[in-house]
């Protein structure tokens, strides 16, 4: 029950997200459905949304085959930052 409440509350807050957003999702994640990445991307208010599909990892992608790719995308995303986080 708590998981459903948290999921609903988080979903309701998505339109308030206006910061740049980097979403990485495995297409073969056995815990989180890949549709969730698109769901988030279409509901936030950000003008800069990057959606990266991971092809070679499962749920804990940072410890899987795409770890180097994830690190490179995060480094590039952070280095492109134009405004400081408040």
Jmol script that loads the backbone (N, CA, C; Angstrom):
load data "model"
ATOM      1  N   UNK A   1       0.814  -1.201   0.000  1.00  0.00           N
ATOM      2  CA  UNK A   1       0.000   0.000   0.000  1.00  0.00           C
ATOM      3  C   UNK A   1       0.857   1.265   0.000  1.00  0.00           C
ATOM      4  N   UNK A   2       1.934   1.277   0.794  1.00  0.00           N
ATOM      5  CA  UNK A   2       2.800   2.454   0.859  1.00  0.00           C
ATOM      6  C   UNK A   2       3.458   2.738  -0.478  1.00  0.00           C
ATOM      7  N   UNK A   3       3.827   1.677  -1.206  1.00  0.00           N
ATOM      8  CA  UNK A   3       4.453   1.856  -2.513  1.00  0.00           C
ATOM      9  C   UNK A   3       3.506   2.565  -3.481  1.00  0.00           C
ATOM     10  N   UNK A   4       2.237   2.197  -3.472  1.00  0.00           N
ATOM     11  CA  UNK A   4       1.245   2.818  -4.347  1.00  0.00           C
ATOM     12  C   UNK A   4       1.075   4.291  -3.993  1.00  0.00           C
ATOM     13  N   UNK A   5       1.011   4.600  -2.709  1.00  0.00           N
ATOM     14  CA  UNK A   5       0.862   5.989  -2.266  1.00  0.00           C
ATOM     15  C   UNK A   5       2.065   6.816  -2.716  1.00  0.00           C
ATOM     16  N   UNK A   6       3.266   6.289  -2.519  1.00  0.00           N
ATOM     17  CA  UNK A   6       4.472   7.009  -2.924  1.00  0.00           C
ATOM     18  C   UNK A   6       4.523   7.193  -4.437  1.00  0.00           C
ATOM     19  N   UNK A   7       4.188   6.161  -5.186  1.00  0.00           N
ATOM     20  CA  UNK A   7       4.181   6.252  -6.654  1.00  0.00           C
ATOM     21  C   UNK A   7       3.186   7.308  -7.121  1.00  0.00           C
ATOM     22  N   UNK A   8       2.012   7.325  -6.559  1.00  0.00           N
ATOM     23  CA  UNK A   8       1.004   8.319  -6.949  1.00  0.00           C
ATOM     24  C   UNK A   8       1.436   9.732  -6.585  1.00  0.00           C
ATOM     25  N   UNK A   9       2.012   9.892  -5.404  1.00  0.00           N
ATOM     26  CA  UNK A   9       2.463  11.216  -4.973  1.00  0.00           C
ATOM     27  C   UNK A   9       3.592  11.721  -5.867  1.00  0.00           C
ATOM     28  N   UNK A  10       4.510  10.847  -6.194  1.00  0.00           N
ATOM     29  CA  UNK A  10       5.623  11.229  -7.066  1.00  0.00           C
ATOM     30  C   UNK A  10       5.113  11.605  -8.454  1.00  0.00           C
ATOM     31  N   UNK A  11       4.213  10.812  -8.977  1.00  0.00           N
ATOM     32  CA  UNK A  11       3.649  11.103 -10.298  1.00  0.00           C
ATOM     33  C   UNK A  11       2.941  12.441 -10.333  1.00  0.00           C
ATOM     34  N   UNK A  12       2.264  12.772  -9.270  1.00  0.00           N
ATOM     35  CA  UNK A  12       1.547  14.050  -9.209  1.00  0.00           C
ATOM     36  C   UNK A  12       2.512  15.239  -9.202  1.00  0.00           C
ATOM     37  N   UNK A  13       3.733  15.022  -8.762  1.00  0.00           N
ATOM     38  CA  UNK A  13       4.720  16.106  -8.691  1.00  0.00           C
ATOM     39  C   UNK A  13       5.520  16.292  -9.985  1.00  0.00           C
ATOM     40  N   UNK A  14       5.426  15.364 -10.902  1.00  0.00           N
ATOM     41  CA  UNK A  14       6.219  15.452 -12.134  1.00  0.00           C
ATOM     42  C   UNK A  14       6.051  16.779 -12.885  1.00  0.00           C
ATOM     43  N   UNK A  15       4.852  17.337 -12.999  1.00  0.00           N
ATOM     44  CA  UNK A  15       4.716  18.613 -13.714  1.00  0.00           C
ATOM     45  C   UNK A  15       5.479  19.774 -13.063  1.00  0.00           C
ATOM     46  N   UNK A  16       5.905  19.605 -11.830  1.00  0.00           N
ATOM     47  CA  UNK A  16       6.664  20.655 -11.141  1.00  0.00           C
ATOM     48  C   UNK A  16       8.156  20.619 -11.473  1.00  0.00           C
ATOM     49  N   UNK A  17       8.606  19.558 -12.121  1.00  0.00           N
ATOM     50  CA  UNK A  17      10.024  19.424 -12.464  1.00  0.00           C
ATOM     51  C   UNK A  17      10.317  20.290 -13.684  1.00  0.00           C
ATOM     52  N   UNK A  18      11.188  21.290 -13.488  1.00  0.00           N
ATOM     53  CA  UNK A  18      11.520  22.219 -14.572  1.00  0.00           C
ATOM     54  C   UNK A  18      13.005  22.232 -14.910  1.00  0.00           C
ATOM     55  N   UNK A  19      13.806  21.562 -14.101  1.00  0.00           N
ATOM     56  CA  UNK A  19      15.247  21.502 -14.339  1.00  0.00           C
ATOM     57  C   UNK A  19      15.550  20.576 -15.506  1.00  0.00           C
ATOM     58  N   UNK A  20      16.746  20.723 -16.042  1.00  0.00           N
ATOM     59  CA  UNK A  20      17.230  19.794 -17.063  1.00  0.00           C
ATOM     60  C   UNK A  20      17.131  18.388 -16.499  1.00  0.00           C
ATOM     61  N   UNK A  21      16.842  17.441 -17.346  1.00  0.00           N
ATOM     62  CA  UNK A  21      16.586  16.094 -16.854  1.00  0.00           C
ATOM     63  C   UNK A  21      17.273  15.062 -17.734  1.00  0.00           C
ATOM     64  N   UNK A  22      17.997  14.169 -17.101  1.00  0.00           N
ATOM     65  CA  UNK A  22      18.627  13.041 -17.783  1.00  0.00           C
ATOM     66  C   UNK A  22      17.970  11.771 -17.252  1.00  0.00           C
ATOM     67  N   UNK A  23      17.327  11.057 -18.145  1.00  0.00           N
ATOM     68  CA  UNK A  23      16.652   9.802 -17.781  1.00  0.00           C
ATOM     69  C   UNK A  23      17.378   8.670 -18.496  1.00  0.00           C
ATOM     70  N   UNK A  24      17.783   7.673 -17.736  1.00  0.00           N
ATOM     71  CA  UNK A  24      18.403   6.489 -18.333  1.00  0.00           C
ATOM     72  C   UNK A  24      17.596   5.277 -17.916  1.00  0.00           C
ATOM     73  N   UNK A  25      17.241   4.473 -18.895  1.00  0.00           N
ATOM     74  CA  UNK A  25      16.382   3.315 -18.628  1.00  0.00           C
ATOM     75  C   UNK A  25      16.848   2.132 -19.460  1.00  0.00           C
ATOM     76  N   UNK A  26      16.902   1.002 -18.819  1.00  0.00           N
ATOM     77  CA  UNK A  26      17.218  -0.226 -19.527  1.00  0.00           C
ATOM     78  C   UNK A  26      15.960  -0.752 -20.205  1.00  0.00           C
ATOM     79  N   UNK A  27      16.105  -1.177 -21.417  1.00  0.00           N
ATOM     80  CA  UNK A  27      14.969  -1.774 -22.125  1.00  0.00           C
ATOM     81  C   UNK A  27      14.666  -3.186 -21.614  1.00  0.00           C
ATOM     82  N   UNK A  28      15.615  -3.758 -20.883  1.00  0.00           N
ATOM     83  CA  UNK A  28      15.426  -5.122 -20.378  1.00  0.00           C
ATOM     84  C   UNK A  28      15.343  -5.170 -18.855  1.00  0.00           C
ATOM     85  N   UNK A  29      15.000  -4.050 -18.240  1.00  0.00           N
ATOM     86  CA  UNK A  29      14.869  -3.994 -16.776  1.00  0.00           C
ATOM     87  C   UNK A  29      13.722  -4.903 -16.349  1.00  0.00           C
ATOM     88  N   UNK A  30      13.989  -5.797 -15.423  1.00  0.00           N
ATOM     89  CA  UNK A  30      12.970  -6.731 -14.958  1.00  0.00           C
ATOM     90  C   UNK A  30      12.237  -6.225 -13.710  1.00  0.00           C
ATOM     91  N   UNK A  31      12.596  -5.017 -13.232  1.00  0.00           N
ATOM     92  CA  UNK A  31      11.955  -4.434 -12.055  1.00  0.00           C
ATOM     93  C   UNK A  31      11.114  -3.217 -12.439  1.00  0.00           C
ATOM     94  N   UNK A  32      11.677  -2.336 -13.242  1.00  0.00           N
ATOM     95  CA  UNK A  32      10.989  -1.107 -13.664  1.00  0.00           C
ATOM     96  C   UNK A  32      10.692  -1.209 -15.158  1.00  0.00           C
ATOM     97  N   UNK A  33       9.434  -1.107 -15.507  1.00  0.00           N
ATOM     98  CA  UNK A  33       9.022  -1.219 -16.910  1.00  0.00           C
ATOM     99  C   UNK A  33       9.605  -0.072 -17.733  1.00  0.00           C
ATOM    100  N   UNK A  34      10.125  -0.352 -18.922  1.00  0.00           N
ATOM    101  CA  UNK A  34      10.698   0.686 -19.764  1.00  0.00           C
ATOM    102  C   UNK A  34       9.723   1.833 -20.078  1.00  0.00           C
ATOM    103  N   UNK A  35       8.437   1.560 -20.044  1.00  0.00           N
ATOM    104  CA  UNK A  35       7.449   2.608 -20.315  1.00  0.00           C
ATOM    105  C   UNK A  35       7.530   3.745 -19.296  1.00  0.00           C
ATOM    106  N   UNK A  36       8.065   3.451 -18.110  1.00  0.00           N
ATOM    107  CA  UNK A  36       8.158   4.481 -17.076  1.00  0.00           C
ATOM    108  C   UNK A  36       9.045   5.647 -17.497  1.00  0.00           C
ATOM    109  N   UNK A  37      10.075   5.386 -18.263  1.00  0.00           N
ATOM    110  CA  UNK A  37      10.964   6.460 -18.717  1.00  0.00           C
ATOM    111  C   UNK A  37      10.191   7.441 -19.598  1.00  0.00           C
ATOM    112  N   UNK A  38       9.435   6.922 -20.539  1.00  0.00           N
ATOM    113  CA  UNK A  38       8.629   7.800 -21.403  1.00  0.00           C
ATOM    114  C   UNK A  38       7.547   8.509 -20.600  1.00  0.00           C
ATOM    115  N   UNK A  39       6.961   7.816 -19.643  1.00  0.00           N
ATOM    116  CA  UNK A  39       5.941   8.400 -18.780  1.00  0.00           C
ATOM    117  C   UNK A  39       6.500   9.635 -18.066  1.00  0.00           C
ATOM    118  N   UNK A  40       7.674   9.500 -17.491  1.00  0.00           N
ATOM    119  CA  UNK A  40       8.311  10.633 -16.813  1.00  0.00           C
ATOM    120  C   UNK A  40       8.616  11.747 -17.806  1.00  0.00           C
ATOM    121  N   UNK A  41       9.224  11.396 -18.928  1.00  0.00           N
ATOM    122  CA  UNK A  41       9.634  12.398 -19.917  1.00  0.00           C
ATOM    123  C   UNK A  41       8.459  13.205 -20.463  1.00  0.00           C
ATOM    124  N   UNK A  42       7.300  12.594 -20.569  1.00  0.00           N
ATOM    125  CA  UNK A  42       6.150  13.307 -21.133  1.00  0.00           C
ATOM    126  C   UNK A  42       5.367  14.101 -20.095  1.00  0.00           C
ATOM    127  N   UNK A  43       5.679  13.918 -18.825  1.00  0.00           N
ATOM    128  CA  UNK A  43       4.905  14.602 -17.787  1.00  0.00           C
ATOM    129  C   UNK A  43       5.652  15.711 -17.044  1.00  0.00           C
ATOM    130  N   UNK A  44       6.959  15.792 -17.231  1.00  0.00           N
ATOM    131  CA  UNK A  44       7.701  16.877 -16.576  1.00  0.00           C
ATOM    132  C   UNK A  44       7.579  18.155 -17.392  1.00  0.00           C
ATOM    133  N   UNK A  45       7.871  19.288 -16.762  1.00  0.00           N
ATOM    134  CA  UNK A  45       7.763  20.585 -17.424  1.00  0.00           C
ATOM    135  C   UNK A  45       9.108  21.087 -17.949  1.00  0.00           C
ATOM    136  N   UNK A  46      10.116  20.264 -17.904  1.00  0.00           N
ATOM    137  CA  UNK A  46      11.449  20.656 -18.354  1.00  0.00           C
ATOM    138  C   UNK A  46      11.475  20.878 -19.865  1.00  0.00           C
ATOM    139  N   UNK A  47      12.287  21.845 -20.271  1.00  0.00           N
ATOM    140  CA  UNK A  47      12.500  22.086 -21.707  1.00  0.00           C
ATOM    141  C   UNK A  47      13.654  21.254 -22.250  1.00  0.00           C
ATOM    142  N   UNK A  48      14.455  20.688 -21.356  1.00  0.00           N
ATOM    143  CA  UNK A  48      15.641  19.926 -21.752  1.00  0.00           C
ATOM    144  C   UNK A  48      15.586  18.554 -21.103  1.00  0.00           C
ATOM    145  N   UNK A  49      15.109  17.585 -21.870  1.00  0.00           N
ATOM    146  CA  UNK A  49      14.965  16.220 -21.376  1.00  0.00           C
ATOM    147  C   UNK A  49      15.799  15.306 -22.259  1.00  0.00           C
ATOM    148  N   UNK A  50      16.696  14.579 -21.645  1.00  0.00           N
ATOM    149  CA  UNK A  50      17.514  13.602 -22.373  1.00  0.00           C
ATOM    150  C   UNK A  50      17.077  12.214 -21.928  1.00  0.00           C
ATOM    151  N   UNK A  51      16.687  11.402 -22.873  1.00  0.00           N
ATOM    152  CA  UNK A  51      16.287  10.024 -22.574  1.00  0.00           C
ATOM    153  C   UNK A  51      17.283   9.097 -23.250  1.00  0.00           C
ATOM    154  N   UNK A  52      17.983   8.326 -22.459  1.00  0.00           N
ATOM    155  CA  UNK A  52      19.000   7.406 -22.955  1.00  0.00           C
ATOM    156  C   UNK A  52      18.544   5.983 -22.674  1.00  0.00           C
ATOM    157  N   UNK A  53      18.475   5.192 -23.729  1.00  0.00           N
ATOM    158  CA  UNK A  53      18.088   3.787 -23.569  1.00  0.00           C
ATOM    159  C   UNK A  53      19.338   2.941 -23.424  1.00  0.00           C
ATOM    160  N   UNK A  54      19.374   2.157 -22.377  1.00  0.00           N
ATOM    161  CA  UNK A  54      20.493   1.257 -22.124  1.00  0.00           C
ATOM    162  C   UNK A  54      20.162  -0.100 -22.716  1.00  0.00           C
ATOM    163  N   UNK A  55      21.080  -0.645 -23.490  1.00  0.00           N
ATOM    164  CA  UNK A  55      20.797  -1.870 -24.232  1.00  0.00           C
ATOM    165  C   UNK A  55      21.374  -3.138 -23.603  1.00  0.00           C
ATOM    166  N   UNK A  56      22.357  -2.961 -22.721  1.00  0.00           N
ATOM    167  CA  UNK A  56      23.090  -4.140 -22.263  1.00  0.00           C
ATOM    168  C   UNK A  56      23.020  -4.351 -20.754  1.00  0.00           C
ATOM    169  N   UNK A  57      22.094  -3.725 -20.082  1.00  0.00           N
ATOM    170  CA  UNK A  57      22.032  -3.820 -18.625  1.00  0.00           C
ATOM    171  C   UNK A  57      20.647  -4.200 -18.139  1.00  0.00           C
ATOM    172  N   UNK A  58      20.613  -4.632 -16.889  1.00  0.00           N
ATOM    173  CA  UNK A  58      19.367  -4.953 -16.232  1.00  0.00           C
ATOM    174  C   UNK A  58      19.006  -3.826 -15.283  1.00  0.00           C
ATOM    175  N   UNK A  59      18.470  -4.140 -14.120  1.00  0.00           N
ATOM    176  CA  UNK A  59      17.950  -3.116 -13.221  1.00  0.00           C
ATOM    177  C   UNK A  59      19.033  -2.237 -12.591  1.00  0.00           C
ATOM    178  N   UNK A  60      20.105  -2.801 -12.128  1.00  0.00           N
ATOM    179  CA  UNK A  60      21.171  -2.012 -11.505  1.00  0.00           C
ATOM    180  C   UNK A  60      22.224  -1.734 -12.591  1.00  0.00           C
ATOM    181  N   UNK A  61      21.865  -0.870 -13.490  1.00  0.00           N
ATOM    182  CA  UNK A  61      22.670  -0.626 -14.693  1.00  0.00           C
ATOM    183  C   UNK A  61      24.048  -0.067 -14.389  1.00  0.00           C
ATOM    184  N   UNK A  62      24.192   0.661 -13.297  1.00  0.00           N
ATOM    185  CA  UNK A  62      25.503   1.223 -12.965  1.00  0.00           C
ATOM    186  C   UNK A  62      26.520   0.152 -12.586  1.00  0.00           C
ATOM    187  N   UNK A  63      26.044  -1.048 -12.311  1.00  0.00           N
ATOM    188  CA  UNK A  63      26.935  -2.164 -11.998  1.00  0.00           C
ATOM    189  C   UNK A  63      26.927  -3.213 -13.105  1.00  0.00           C
ATOM    190  N   UNK A  64      26.384  -2.865 -14.248  1.00  0.00           N
ATOM    191  CA  UNK A  64      26.221  -3.822 -15.337  1.00  0.00           C
ATOM    192  C   UNK A  64      27.044  -3.377 -16.550  1.00  0.00           C
ATOM    193  N   UNK A  65      26.753  -3.938 -17.696  1.00  0.00           N
ATOM    194  CA  UNK A  65      27.544  -3.708 -18.913  1.00  0.00           C
ATOM    195  C   UNK A  65      27.540  -2.261 -19.408  1.00  0.00           C
ATOM    196  N   UNK A  66      26.523  -1.486 -19.077  1.00  0.00           N
ATOM    197  CA  UNK A  66      26.438  -0.095 -19.538  1.00  0.00           C
ATOM    198  C   UNK A  66      27.057   0.906 -18.567  1.00  0.00           C
ATOM    199  N   UNK A  67      27.768   0.448 -17.553  1.00  0.00           N
ATOM    200  CA  UNK A  67      28.308   1.347 -16.525  1.00  0.00           C
ATOM    201  C   UNK A  67      29.166   2.464 -17.117  1.00  0.00           C
ATOM    202  N   UNK A  68      30.061   2.147 -18.035  1.00  0.00           N
ATOM    203  CA  UNK A  68      30.920   3.174 -18.644  1.00  0.00           C
ATOM    204  C   UNK A  68      30.094   4.155 -19.473  1.00  0.00           C
ATOM    205  N   UNK A  69      29.120   3.649 -20.168  1.00  0.00           N
ATOM    206  CA  UNK A  69      28.237   4.502 -20.983  1.00  0.00           C
ATOM    207  C   UNK A  69      27.440   5.460 -20.087  1.00  0.00           C
ATOM    208  N   UNK A  70      26.957   4.956 -18.963  1.00  0.00           N
ATOM    209  CA  UNK A  70      26.222   5.783 -18.010  1.00  0.00           C
ATOM    210  C   UNK A  70      27.123   6.887 -17.481  1.00  0.00           C
ATOM    211  N   UNK A  71      28.330   6.529 -17.078  1.00  0.00           N
ATOM    212  CA  UNK A  71      29.276   7.521 -16.551  1.00  0.00           C
ATOM    213  C   UNK A  71      29.562   8.605 -17.589  1.00  0.00           C
ATOM    214  N   UNK A  72      29.727   8.226 -18.831  1.00  0.00           N
ATOM    215  CA  UNK A  72      30.002   9.203 -19.890  1.00  0.00           C
ATOM    216  C   UNK A  72      28.818  10.138 -20.104  1.00  0.00           C
ATOM    217  N   UNK A  73      27.612   9.606 -20.108  1.00  0.00           N
ATOM    218  CA  UNK A  73      26.419  10.445 -20.283  1.00  0.00           C
ATOM    219  C   UNK A  73      26.230  11.405 -19.112  1.00  0.00           C
ATOM    220  N   UNK A  74      26.446  10.918 -17.901  1.00  0.00           N
ATOM    221  CA  UNK A  74      26.302  11.780 -16.720  1.00  0.00           C
ATOM    222  C   UNK A  74      27.356  12.883 -16.749  1.00  0.00           C
ATOM    223  N   UNK A  75      28.603  12.535 -17.058  1.00  0.00           N
ATOM    224  CA  UNK A  75      29.671  13.541 -17.122  1.00  0.00           C
ATOM    225  C   UNK A  75      29.367  14.602 -18.169  1.00  0.00           C
ATOM    226  N   UNK A  76      28.907  14.188 -19.334  1.00  0.00           N
ATOM    227  CA  UNK A  76      28.564  15.148 -20.387  1.00  0.00           C
ATOM    228  C   UNK A  76      27.398  16.029 -19.970  1.00  0.00           C
ATOM    229  N   UNK A  77      26.403  15.429 -19.362  1.00  0.00           N
ATOM    230  CA  UNK A  77      25.220  16.169 -18.928  1.00  0.00           C
ATOM    231  C   UNK A  77      25.589  17.224 -17.889  1.00  0.00           C
ATOM    232  N   UNK A  78      26.398  16.843 -16.928  1.00  0.00           N
ATOM    233  CA  UNK A  78      26.801  17.775 -15.876  1.00  0.00           C
ATOM    234  C   UNK A  78      27.686  18.889 -16.441  1.00  0.00           C
ATOM    235  N   UNK A  79      28.573  18.534 -17.354  1.00  0.00           N
ATOM    236  CA  UNK A  79      29.478  19.552 -17.922  1.00  0.00           C
ATOM    237  C   UNK A  79      28.732  20.556 -18.805  1.00  0.00           C
ATOM    238  N   UNK A  80      27.582  20.168 -19.326  1.00  0.00           N
ATOM    239  CA  UNK A  80      26.776  21.082 -20.144  1.00  0.00           C
ATOM    240  C   UNK A  80      25.895  22.007 -19.308  1.00  0.00           C
ATOM    241  N   UNK A  81      25.891  21.803 -18.032  1.00  0.00           N
ATOM    242  CA  UNK A  81      25.016  22.577 -17.152  1.00  0.00           C
ATOM    243  C   UNK A  81      25.240  24.070 -17.343  1.00  0.00           C
ATOM    244  N   UNK A  82      24.159  24.794 -17.538  1.00  0.00           N
ATOM    245  CA  UNK A  82      24.224  26.224 -17.808  1.00  0.00           C
ATOM    246  C   UNK A  82      23.907  27.082 -16.582  1.00  0.00           C
ATOM    247  N   UNK A  83      23.134  26.528 -15.667  1.00  0.00           N
ATOM    248  CA  UNK A  83      22.737  27.301 -14.498  1.00  0.00           C
ATOM    249  C   UNK A  83      23.005  26.501 -13.235  1.00  0.00           C
ATOM    250  N   UNK A  84      23.392  27.166 -12.179  1.00  0.00           N
ATOM    251  CA  UNK A  84      23.636  26.441 -10.927  1.00  0.00           C
ATOM    252  C   UNK A  84      22.348  25.901 -10.321  1.00  0.00           C
ATOM    253  N   UNK A  85      22.462  24.798  -9.637  1.00  0.00           N
ATOM    254  CA  UNK A  85      21.317  24.204  -8.941  1.00  0.00           C
ATOM    255  C   UNK A  85      21.030  25.037  -7.710  1.00  0.00           C
ATOM    256  N   UNK A  86      19.750  25.333  -7.474  1.00  0.00           N
ATOM    257  CA  UNK A  86      19.356  26.125  -6.289  1.00  0.00           C
ATOM    258  C   UNK A  86      18.646  25.261  -5.297  1.00  0.00           C
TER     259      UNK A  86
END
end "model"
wireframe off; spacefill off
backbone 0.3
color backbone group
